[in-house]
Amino acid sequence: VTKTKRDNPIVLRSALQLSCISRGACIIMGDQDEGGGGFVIIQGARAKVRLQGITFLNASETAVVVSKKAGLSKDGNPALEQVFCECHFFSNNGGEGGAIRADSRTRVHIESSVFSHNYSTLGTGNTDNSGVGGGA
């Protein structure tokens, strides 16, 4: 899928698992001339998302944003986890994290994923995974 800045990002608000069976076959890519803006926004209390085997390439804004209320319980505590497994993030650019920006109140699990040449214009907030928030 090639996305331009004019295309809206995919918004995920409920339980969803999106898996690519063939390695390297599922790519969300920003348009080469203008980039692709942001690709995915995860939001809402019922959001429980698992993305597996997806490549995010050339986003001109943060590729995936996990918003402040994604998977939160009624009392505001993180209840549902957002999972990225075997994903590849290449050449994405964003304000606070080129690949992923997650609010500090959310739960994000990343396993067996690759991050390469992603850039952040405002810094990553936290690069040691201690949970303060920010982006990768």
C-alpha positions, -999 to +999 in steps of 0.1 A: +000+000+000+014+034-009+001+063+011+003+100+004+000+129+029-035+135+016-046+100+027-059+097+062-041+074+086-057+040+095-075+045+129-078+013+150-102+015+180-111-021+189-096-056+191-077-064+159-049-087+148-033-080+115-007-105+105+013-109+073+022-145+066+048-138+039+078-120+053+083-087+035+051-089+016+030-065+037+043-029+034+028+004+042+049+029+023+049+067+021+049+082-013+085+089-025+079+125-035+060+138-005+062+111+021+030+095+035+022+114+066+014+091+096+002+056+088-017+041+119-033+056+150-044+033+178-069+049+201-099+042+223-104+022+255-113-010+236-082-009+215-062-041+217-041-043+186-015-068+174+004-060+143+027-088+130+050-089+101+042-054+088+068-031+073+064+006+078+085+026+053+090+063+046+064+079+068+069+116+069+052+118+103+054+092+131+045+059+115+023+045+144+008+066+172-006+049+203-028+076+218-032+084+254-065+065+259-056+034+239-065+003+259-072+022+292-096+009+318-124+031+332-101+042+361-075+054+336-050+025+341-036+006+311-056-026+307-050-037+272-016-041+255-007-030+220+017-055+204+042-052+175+057-085+165+082-091+137+075-056+123+100-035+104+103+003+107+125+019+081+132+055+072+103+070+091+104+106+104+083+122+131+083+149+158+086+125+188+097+093+173+098+084+137+086+048+141+063+046+171+050+073+195+032+060+225+016+079+254+032+071+287-001+058+301-004+030+274+010-005+274+031-014+243+049-047+237+075-049+210+092-082+201+114-094+173+111-061+154+136-041+135+141-003+137+164+013+111+170+049+099+140+064+118+144+100+128+128+122+154+129+160+151+120+167+187+138+138+204+126+104+214+116+112+249+130+079+262+152+054+245+159+030+273+123+016+274+117+026+310+082+036+302+083+074+306+067+079+271+080+092+239+089+075+207+113+052+189 
